[in-house]
Amino acid sequence: MKRFILIIVSLGFLFVTEAQTWKIPVCRQTDESRVKTLKFSPRTELTIKTQLSIRDSVKENITWQGLFHSGSQDSLVIKLETFKSFRELPGGIRQTTTIPPETYLKKSLPGNGLKPFALDDIDFLSYQKRSKLIGKADDILEPVIFASLFVIILSPLISYDFKEGELNTERYKNWALGSTLTMTSCFAVLMAINLPNLQKNYQFQPGWPEKNAKVWKFKLSQPSR
């Protein structure tokens, strides 16, 4: 029990010391009183999609994926990790092209790997926080879970008294119950950490990429007069 409490306290300390976040409000297009605040930190994974204008009956949209880098009142910057282009040609032909980020950024932003976006140009945004806390928890708790499961499977063999030719029920209860409690506690900690960091999606273009999704817009700061 003391070890379990120590794990929770340590993970909580890491969570509190996460990097400072950048915040941007969004509201529903149909009801500006419905406001939410998006919060991004340097450990936030972003997926940004933009639908391009139809040219020669060719539909094209672009997807960028990467880690949040910085933001301002009307733009944000990501550390690009993936660039994809999806085209739908006449006749139902579809093409998906993936370009390494260093190749895509080579002409415009050599060397830094950063891709800026004007908020007005974002048609869809998905984000999920992948903090150091989650990685550390996985490294610490997953081996404990597998070890506990292994002990549960072997507990009948471990508890068998070969001299008496029967199962030592007291020993079996201690091994099985102890391993089960340990595994359950680890699962509880992992769920508590991951639940607040589930992927969140915001669509800013009516009817795309989802036809019936709620549509949002960024509440950009108005310039002072």
C-alpha positions as CSV (number, residue, x, y, z in Angstrom):
1,M,0.0,0.0,0.0
2,K,2.8,2.4,0.8
3,R,4.4,1.7,-2.5
4,F,1.1,2.3,-4.3
5,I,0.6,5.7,-2.5
6,L,4.2,6.7,-3.4
7,I,3.6,6.0,-7.1
8,I,0.4,8.1,-7.1
9,V,2.2,11.0,-5.3
10,S,5.1,10.9,-7.7
11,L,2.9,10.8,-10.8
12,G,0.9,13.7,-9.4
13,F,4.0,15.8,-8.9
14,L,5.0,15.2,-12.5
15,F,1.6,16.2,-13.7
16,V,1.7,19.5,-11.8
17,T,5.1,20.3,-13.2
18,E,4.0,19.9,-16.8
19,A,5.0,22.7,-19.2
20,Q,2.9,25.9,-19.3
21,T,0.0,25.7,-21.7
22,W,-1.3,28.0,-24.5
23,K,-5.0,28.6,-24.5
24,I,-7.4,29.6,-27.3
25,P,-11.2,29.9,-27.0
26,V,-13.6,28.5,-29.6
27,C,-17.3,28.8,-29.9
28,R,-20.1,27.2,-31.8
29,Q,-20.9,28.8,-35.2
30,T,-24.6,28.7,-34.4
31,D,-24.4,29.8,-30.8
32,E,-21.4,32.1,-29.8
33,S,-22.4,31.7,-26.1
34,R,-21.2,28.1,-26.3
35,V,-17.5,28.7,-25.6
36,K,-14.8,26.2,-24.8
37,T,-11.1,26.8,-24.2
38,L,-8.5,24.6,-26.0
39,K,-5.3,24.1,-24.1
40,F,-2.0,23.0,-25.8
41,S,1.4,22.3,-24.3
42,P,4.6,21.2,-26.0
43,R,3.6,17.6,-25.3
44,T,0.3,18.0,-27.2
45,E,-0.1,16.0,-30.4
46,L,-2.0,17.9,-33.1
47,T,-3.7,16.8,-36.3
48,I,-4.7,19.7,-38.6
49,K,-6.7,19.3,-41.8
50,T,-7.4,21.8,-44.5
51,Q,-9.7,21.4,-47.5
52,L,-8.3,22.9,-50.7
53,S,-10.4,24.5,-53.5
54,I,-11.7,22.1,-56.1
55,R,-9.6,22.4,-59.3
56,D,-10.5,20.5,-62.6
57,S,-13.0,18.4,-60.6
58,V,-10.1,17.2,-58.3
59,K,-10.9,17.4,-54.6
60,E,-7.9,17.6,-52.3
61,N,-7.3,18.0,-48.6
62,I,-4.1,18.2,-46.6
63,T,-3.3,16.7,-43.2
64,W,-0.5,17.8,-40.9
65,Q,0.5,16.0,-37.7
66,G,3.0,17.0,-35.1
67,L,3.7,18.4,-31.6
68,F,2.5,21.8,-30.6
69,H,5.3,24.4,-30.5
70,S,3.8,27.8,-29.9
71,G,0.8,30.0,-30.5
72,S,-0.4,33.6,-30.7
73,Q,-3.7,35.4,-30.9
74,D,-4.4,34.3,-34.5
75,S,-2.0,31.5,-35.3
76,L,-0.2,28.4,-34.0
77,V,3.0,26.6,-34.9
78,I,3.6,22.8,-34.7
79,K,6.8,20.7,-34.9
80,L,5.8,18.8,-38.1
81,E,6.1,15.0,-38.0
82,T,3.8,13.9,-40.9
83,F,2.4,15.5,-44.0
84,K,-0.3,13.8,-46.1
85,S,-2.1,14.9,-49.2
86,F,-5.4,13.1,-50.2
87,R,-6.8,13.6,-53.7
88,E,-10.1,12.4,-55.1
89,L,-10.0,12.4,-58.9
90,P,-12.8,12.1,-61.5
91,G,-14.0,8.5,-61.8
92,G,-13.7,7.8,-58.1
93,I,-9.9,7.4,-58.2
94,R,-8.3,8.3,-54.8
95,Q,-4.6,9.1,-54.1
96,T,-2.8,9.5,-50.8
97,T,0.7,10.9,-50.7
98,T,2.9,11.0,-47.6
99,I,5.9,13.3,-47.7
100,P,8.6,13.4,-45.0
101,P,8.4,16.7,-43.1
102,E,12.0,17.6,-43.9
103,T,11.2,17.4,-47.6
104,Y,7.9,19.3,-47.3
105,L,9.6,22.1,-45.3
106,K,12.8,22.3,-47.2
107,K,11.8,25.1,-49.5
108,S,10.1,27.4,-47.1
109,L,11.5,26.8,-43.6
110,P,14.8,25.0,-43.8
111,G,16.3,23.6,-40.6
112,N,13.8,24.2,-37.9
113,G,11.0,21.7,-38.8
114,L,8.3,24.1,-37.8
115,K,5.0,24.7,-39.7
116,P,2.9,27.8,-38.9
117,F,-0.9,28.0,-39.4
118,A,-3.3,30.9,-39.4
119,L,-6.3,29.9,-37.3
120,D,-8.6,31.0,-40.0
121,D,-7.1,28.4,-42.4
122,I,-7.7,25.4,-40.1
123,D,-10.8,23.4,-41.2
124,F,-10.4,20.5,-38.6
125,L,-8.3,20.1,-35.5
126,S,-7.7,17.1,-33.4
127,Y,-5.5,17.0,-30.3
128,Q,-4.3,14.7,-27.6
129,K,-2.0,15.4,-24.8
130,R,0.9,12.9,-24.5
131,S,2.8,14.1,-21.4
132,K,6.0,12.8,-20.0
133,L,3.8,11.5,-17.1
134,I,2.0,9.0,-19.4
135,G,5.3,7.7,-20.8
136,K,6.8,7.3,-17.3
137,A,3.7,5.6,-16.0
138,D,3.7,3.2,-19.0
139,D,7.4,2.4,-18.3
140,I,6.8,1.8,-14.6
141,L,3.4,0.2,-14.4
142,E,3.2,-2.0,-17.6
143,P,6.0,-4.3,-16.5
144,V,4.3,-4.6,-13.1
145,I,1.0,-5.6,-14.7
146,F,2.6,-8.3,-16.9
147,A,4.6,-9.6,-13.9
148,S,1.4,-9.8,-11.8
149,L,-0.5,-11.6,-14.5
150,F,2.4,-14.1,-14.8
151,V,2.2,-14.7,-11.1
152,I,-1.5,-15.2,-11.2
153,I,-1.2,-17.8,-13.9
154,L,1.6,-19.6,-12.0
155,S,0.1,-19.2,-8.5
156,P,-1.5,-22.7,-8.5
157,L,1.9,-24.3,-9.3
158,I,3.7,-22.1,-6.8
159,S,1.2,-22.9,-4.1
160,Y,1.1,-26.7,-4.7
161,D,2.6,-28.7,-1.9
162,F,4.3,-31.6,-3.7
163,K,5.2,-33.3,-0.4
164,E,1.6,-33.4,0.8
165,G,0.2,-33.9,-2.7
166,E,-2.3,-31.1,-2.4
167,L,-2.8,-27.3,-3.0
168,N,-1.9,-25.1,-0.1
169,T,-5.0,-22.9,-0.2
170,E,-3.6,-20.3,2.2
171,R,-0.4,-19.8,0.1
172,Y,-2.5,-19.7,-3.1
173,K,-4.8,-17.0,-1.6
174,N,-1.8,-14.8,-0.7
175,W,-0.1,-15.1,-4.1
176,A,-3.3,-14.8,-6.2
177,L,-4.9,-12.0,-4.1
178,G,-1.7,-10.0,-3.8
179,S,-1.0,-10.2,-7.5
180,T,-4.6,-9.3,-8.4
181,L,-4.6,-6.3,-6.1
182,T,-1.3,-5.1,-7.6
183,M,-2.6,-5.4,-11.2
184,T,-5.9,-3.7,-10.4
185,S,-4.1,-0.8,-8.7
186,C,-1.9,-0.3,-11.7
187,F,-4.8,-0.4,-14.1
188,A,-6.6,2.2,-11.9
189,V,-3.6,4.6,-12.0
190,L,-3.2,4.2,-15.8
191,M,-6.9,4.9,-16.4
192,A,-6.8,8.0,-14.1
193,I,-3.8,9.4,-16.1
194,N,-5.1,8.6,-19.6
195,L,-8.8,9.6,-19.2
196,P,-8.2,13.4,-19.0
197,N,-6.0,13.0,-22.1
198,L,-8.4,11.5,-24.6
199,Q,-8.4,12.7,-28.1
200,K,-10.6,15.8,-28.8
201,N,-11.9,16.8,-32.2
202,Y,-13.1,20.2,-33.4
203,Q,-14.5,20.8,-36.9
204,F,-14.4,24.3,-38.3
205,Q,-15.9,23.7,-41.8
206,P,-19.6,22.8,-42.2
207,G,-20.0,19.3,-43.6
208,W,-16.3,18.5,-43.7
209,P,-14.7,16.1,-42.9
210,E,-17.9,14.9,-41.0
211,K,-21.3,15.8,-42.5
212,N,-23.2,16.1,-39.3
213,A,-20.5,17.1,-36.8
214,K,-20.8,20.2,-34.6
215,V,-19.1,23.2,-36.2
216,W,-16.9,25.6,-34.2
217,K,-14.9,28.8,-34.9
218,F,-12.0,30.4,-33.1
219,K,-12.8,33.5,-31.0
220,L,-10.0,35.7,-32.3
221,S,-9.1,38.8,-30.3
222,Q,-10.4,42.0,-31.9
223,P,-7.7,44.6,-32.7
224,S,-7.8,47.7,-30.5
225,R,-9.0,51.0,-32.0
